[in-house]
Amino acid sequence: MPKCKEKSNKKDFFVSERPAGGLGKSPSLQHHTTGDTTRQGGAEITLQTLFNTINTNTGRIEKSIAQLEAKIDNLNSRILSVEKRMDMAEEKVTTITDKVGKAEEGNNQTMHLFNSIVKDNLSLSRRLEYLENQVRACNIRILGLVEDNDQKDLGTFLSEWIPSILTSVSLPSTDCITRAFRIPLRETRSEQTCRTVIVKLASEKLRNEILTAARGSGEIIYKEKKILFFPDVSPITQRRRKAFLEYKAALFDIGARAAVLYPAKLRVEWKNQSYIFWDPMQVDHFLANKRSSTQQPVPDSSGSDSD
């Protein structure tokens, strides 16, 4: 029988040759199993950490969102409060605007009424002044007449004294002087001051004759006192006449001529023009305008350069 050969050179199909020095060794099944387990354990730890981190961050985000929502709610409530206040402010502004409009209308009406009242008051004042001057039309004022024992009956004394100093005047009878009296002195006046005498005559014609004669007689002296005759006018007219007299010197300084007319007017002649003023304020404006016009510098037409 033939002998069977030894199978010493036969190789296992499932076992590979191992090179020398252990290099190129293939891992066994046990080695693969251990490595996979290690990787899975590390992956589980990493996922758990990531999951915990995500949970922590999620909690923080939710907390931040909750705080933000609370702030937004607070902001919304404030915005609603501001809107409510703005609506109230707009209503108040509208009410105030309406009131201001009504106040302006009332102010305009008041100013119109005020101007009307001022105009009427001025008209009434002038009429009263005119009526009072009409009542005083027959009166004259005598200044500087010294008081003595001969003047116990002032009317009788004047009816004899006036024709003696004014020879051109003749009084038909003592009845020509209906009343004569002295104005009481003010507290600021001394007792030595001669009181003004008011003489009420029978007619305006006789008053004009006496005043005309007094102006034509020059200086009249009685017991070393200068005597002046003036028409009797109302206090308002007297103050206006006094103001006009004070402006005469200022008008003379600018080259104008002025004269006070009866009862209280000022006639001004300036550069061949004549003006009539009834109010001292008008004279003041006139002076201001003329002074400003005369003080304006005159341009030099000769030229500024010289040889």
ABEGO torsion letter per residue (X at the ends): XBBBBBBAABBBAABBBBBBGGBGBBBBAAAAAAAAAAAAAAAAAAAAAAAAAAAAAAAAAAAAAAAAAAAAAAAAAAAAAAAAAAAAAAAAAAAAAAAAAAAAAAAAAAAAAAAAAAAAAAAAAAAAAAAAAAAAAABBBBBGBBBBAAAABAAAAAAAAAAAABAABBBABAAABABBBBBBBBAABBAABBBBBBBBBABAAAAAAAAAAAAAAEBBBBGGBBBBBBBBBBAAAAAAAAAAAAAAAAAAAAGBBBBBBOABBBBBBBGGBBBBBABAAAAAAAAAAAAAAAABBBBBAAEABBX
